[in-house]
């Protein structure tokens, strides 16, 4: 994990309540387990159907569709006590920005960008009830690098939204952390034959970041490498441009 240049007051985990969107599988499930292992009193784990195969009474299934305002508002009323919100719910449709379905790109934006904004807006008053609170937005190394799809557009926009939310929520004592990571070993990218990070490792880093009040977490080498290239010429990220037209 890269040492942050600035820290806000951290948010305690022990005895706290947390809410993890998309907490029923993959990285979301790893986050739920890590929060509990660090002493969280309860974790609301959301999914669109709230079907969770868990026996731990500290895990509270909660129906939440981040693309539906009424569902978000209902969840905000059902979970009125948490101090930690992790916006993990996301979708990857591998849409192509030039030739793919605009409906698919819209769906990725509605889930990954507007879903994050929608949930954070609705739950901000819940977080404000605590002396310190935290929001973690699960972004991607692809917030800064495109492979040509709508997913990357949605994550890049969500990065900008995260910066805006961080500034606006600071006054109420809510720290907003951006989590950037490359490929994790989850169902979302199970078909890709690429090096993948164990989601449990990233979950541990994420909880550490909440405790420390870290504004930005670069969770793996891919995120660190891509972020460091942003200050260089655009061809550093896209070397094919250096030879285009030659």
C-alpha positions as CSV (number, residue, x, y, z in Angstrom):
1,X,0.0,0.0,0.0
2,X,1.4,3.4,-0.9
3,X,1.9,5.8,2.0
4,X,-0.7,8.5,1.8
5,X,0.4,12.2,1.7
6,X,-2.6,13.2,3.9
7,X,-4.6,11.4,6.5
8,X,-8.0,12.3,8.0
9,X,-9.1,11.0,11.4
10,X,-9.6,7.3,11.1
11,X,-12.9,5.5,11.8
12,X,-13.0,2.8,14.4
13,X,-14.0,-0.7,13.3
14,X,-14.4,-2.5,16.7
15,X,-18.0,-2.3,17.8
16,X,-19.1,-0.3,14.8
17,X,-21.8,-1.1,12.2
18,X,-20.9,-1.2,8.5
19,X,-22.7,-1.5,5.2
20,X,-21.2,-3.2,2.1
21,X,-23.1,-3.0,-1.2
22,X,-22.7,-6.1,-3.3
23,X,-21.7,-7.9,-0.1
24,X,-23.0,-11.3,-1.0
25,X,-20.0,-12.6,-3.1
26,X,-16.6,-11.9,-4.4
27,X,-14.7,-8.9,-3.0
28,X,-17.9,-7.8,-1.2
29,X,-18.0,-11.0,0.8
30,X,-14.2,-10.7,1.6
31,X,-14.9,-7.2,2.9
32,X,-17.8,-8.4,5.1
33,X,-15.6,-11.2,6.6
34,X,-12.6,-8.8,7.2
35,X,-14.8,-6.2,8.9
36,X,-16.2,-8.9,11.2
37,X,-12.7,-10.3,12.0
38,X,-11.7,-6.8,13.1
39,X,-14.5,-6.6,15.5
40,X,-17.4,-4.9,13.7
41,X,-20.6,-5.4,15.6
42,X,-22.7,-6.0,12.5
43,X,-22.4,-5.7,8.8
44,X,-25.3,-5.0,6.4
45,X,-24.5,-7.0,3.3
46,X,-26.6,-5.9,0.4
47,X,-27.6,-7.6,-2.9
48,X,-30.5,-7.1,-5.2
49,X,-32.2,-10.2,-3.8
50,X,-30.5,-10.3,-0.3
51,X,-29.8,-14.1,-0.7
52,X,-26.8,-14.6,1.6
53,X,-25.6,-18.1,2.6
54,X,-24.3,-17.1,6.0
55,X,-25.0,-18.3,9.5
56,X,-23.3,-15.4,11.4
57,X,-26.0,-13.4,13.1
58,X,-23.8,-10.3,12.8
59,X,-24.3,-10.3,9.0
60,X,-27.6,-8.7,8.1
61,X,-28.9,-9.3,4.5
62,X,-30.4,-6.2,3.0
63,X,-32.1,-5.8,-0.4
64,X,-30.6,-2.9,-2.3
65,X,-30.5,-2.2,-6.0
66,X,-28.2,0.8,-6.4
67,X,-29.8,1.8,-9.7
68,X,-33.3,2.3,-8.2
69,X,-33.9,5.3,-6.0
70,X,-36.8,3.8,-4.1
71,X,-34.6,0.8,-3.2
72,X,-31.8,3.0,-2.0
73,X,-34.1,5.1,0.2
74,X,-35.7,1.9,1.7
75,X,-32.3,0.6,2.6
76,X,-31.3,3.9,4.2
77,X,-34.3,3.6,6.5
78,X,-33.6,-0.1,7.2
79,X,-30.0,0.5,8.2
80,X,-30.0,3.7,10.4
81,X,-26.9,3.1,12.5
82,X,-23.8,2.3,10.5
83,X,-20.6,4.5,10.4
84,X,-18.9,2.7,7.5
85,X,-20.2,2.6,4.0
86,X,-18.4,0.6,1.3
87,X,-19.7,1.2,-2.2
88,X,-18.6,-2.1,-3.8
89,X,-21.6,-3.0,-6.1
90,X,-20.5,-2.8,-9.7
91,X,-21.1,-4.3,-13.1
92,X,-18.8,-5.2,-16.0
93,X,-20.5,-5.7,-19.4
94,X,-17.3,-5.3,-21.6
95,X,-19.1,-2.8,-23.8
96,X,-17.1,-1.2,-26.5
97,X,-17.3,2.6,-26.7
98,X,-17.3,2.8,-30.5
99,X,-19.2,-0.4,-31.6
100,X,-20.9,-1.7,-28.5
101,X,-24.5,-1.3,-27.2
102,X,-25.2,2.2,-25.8
103,X,-27.7,0.5,-23.5
104,X,-24.8,-1.5,-22.0
105,X,-22.7,1.6,-21.5
106,X,-25.6,3.3,-19.9
107,X,-26.1,0.3,-17.5
108,X,-22.4,0.4,-16.5
109,X,-22.6,4.2,-15.8
110,X,-25.9,3.8,-13.9
111,X,-24.5,1.2,-11.6
112,X,-20.8,2.1,-11.2
113,X,-21.1,5.9,-11.3
114,X,-24.7,6.9,-10.5
115,X,-25.2,4.0,-8.1
116,X,-22.2,5.2,-6.0
117,X,-23.5,8.8,-6.0
118,X,-27.1,7.7,-5.3
119,X,-26.1,5.5,-2.3
120,X,-23.7,8.0,-0.8
121,X,-26.2,10.8,-1.0
122,X,-28.9,8.7,0.7
123,X,-26.7,7.4,3.4
124,X,-24.8,10.6,4.2
125,X,-27.2,11.6,6.9
126,X,-26.7,8.2,8.6
127,X,-23.0,8.7,8.5
128,X,-23.3,12.2,9.9
129,X,-24.7,10.9,13.2
130,X,-21.3,9.6,14.2
131,X,-18.3,11.6,15.4
132,X,-16.2,10.0,12.6
133,X,-17.4,7.9,9.7
134,X,-16.0,6.5,6.5
135,X,-17.0,5.9,2.8
136,X,-14.9,3.6,0.6
137,X,-15.6,3.7,-3.1
138,X,-14.3,0.6,-4.9
139,X,-12.8,2.0,-8.1
140,X,-10.2,0.4,-10.3
141,X,-6.8,0.8,-11.9
142,X,-8.9,1.3,-15.0
143,X,-10.1,4.6,-13.6
144,X,-6.9,5.9,-15.3
145,X,-6.4,3.5,-18.2
146,X,-8.9,2.5,-20.9
147,X,-9.2,-0.7,-22.8
148,X,-11.9,0.9,-24.9
149,X,-15.0,0.1,-22.9
150,X,-17.9,1.7,-20.9
151,X,-16.6,0.1,-17.7
152,X,-13.5,2.3,-17.7
153,X,-15.6,5.4,-18.5
154,X,-17.8,4.6,-15.5
155,X,-14.8,4.1,-13.2
156,X,-13.0,7.2,-14.3
157,X,-16.2,9.3,-13.7
158,X,-16.6,7.6,-10.3
159,X,-13.1,8.6,-9.4
160,X,-14.0,12.3,-10.1
161,X,-17.3,11.8,-8.2
162,X,-15.3,10.4,-5.3
163,X,-13.1,13.5,-5.1
164,X,-16.2,15.7,-5.1
165,X,-17.9,13.6,-2.4
166,X,-14.7,13.7,-0.3
167,X,-14.6,17.5,-0.3
168,X,-18.3,17.9,0.5
169,X,-18.5,15.2,3.2
170,X,-15.4,16.3,5.1
171,X,-17.3,18.9,7.0
172,X,-19.5,16.3,8.7
173,X,-16.5,14.1,9.7
174,X,-16.8,11.6,6.9
175,X,-13.6,10.4,5.3
176,X,-14.0,9.2,1.7
177,X,-11.4,6.7,0.4
178,X,-10.8,5.8,-3.2
179,X,-9.7,2.2,-3.6
180,X,-7.9,1.5,-6.9
181,X,-6.9,-2.1,-7.7
182,X,-6.2,-4.1,-10.8
183,X,-7.5,-7.6,-11.3
184,X,-8.8,-9.5,-8.3
185,X,-9.6,-13.2,-8.2
186,X,-13.4,-12.9,-8.3
187,X,-16.3,-14.2,-10.4
188,X,-16.4,-10.9,-12.4
189,X,-13.1,-11.7,-14.2
190,X,-13.0,-15.5,-13.7
191,X,-12.7,-16.0,-17.5
192,X,-9.6,-13.8,-17.8
193,X,-6.2,-15.6,-17.8
194,X,-4.3,-12.8,-16.1
195,X,-2.4,-12.4,-12.7
196,X,-5.0,-11.7,-10.0
197,X,-4.8,-10.5,-6.4
198,X,-6.5,-12.4,-3.6
199,X,-9.5,-10.3,-2.6
200,X,-8.9,-11.1,1.0
201,X,-5.5,-9.2,0.8
202,X,-7.3,-6.2,-0.7
203,X,-10.0,-6.4,2.0
204,X,-7.3,-6.3,4.7
205,X,-5.7,-3.2,3.1
206,X,-9.2,-1.6,2.8
207,X,-10.0,-2.0,6.5
208,X,-6.5,-0.7,7.3
209,X,-7.2,2.4,5.2
210,X,-10.5,3.0,7.1
211,X,-8.7,2.8,10.4
212,X,-6.0,5.1,9.2
213,X,-8.2,7.7,7.4
214,X,-6.4,7.2,4.1
215,X,-7.8,9.2,1.2
216,X,-6.5,6.9,-1.6
217,X,-5.5,3.3,-1.5
218,X,-3.4,1.9,-4.4
219,X,-3.9,-1.8,-3.6
220,X,-1.6,-3.5,-6.1
221,X,1.3,-3.0,-8.5
222,X,-1.0,-2.4,-11.4
223,X,-2.7,0.5,-9.7
224,X,0.6,2.0,-8.6
225,X,2.2,1.7,-12.0
226,X,-0.7,3.2,-13.9
227,X,-1.2,6.1,-11.4
228,X,2.5,6.9,-11.7
229,X,2.3,7.1,-15.5
230,X,-0.4,9.8,-15.4
231,X,2.2,12.7,-15.2
232,X,4.0,11.5,-18.3
233,X,3.0,11.9,-22.0
234,X,-0.2,10.0,-22.9
235,X,1.9,7.6,-24.9
236,X,3.4,6.2,-21.7
237,X,0.0,4.7,-21.0
238,X,-0.8,4.0,-24.6
239,X,2.4,3.1,-26.4
240,X,0.5,2.3,-29.6
241,X,0.0,6.0,-30.1
242,X,3.7,6.6,-30.4
243,X,3.8,4.6,-33.6
244,X,0.3,5.5,-34.9
245,X,0.6,6.9,-38.4
246,X,4.3,6.1,-38.7
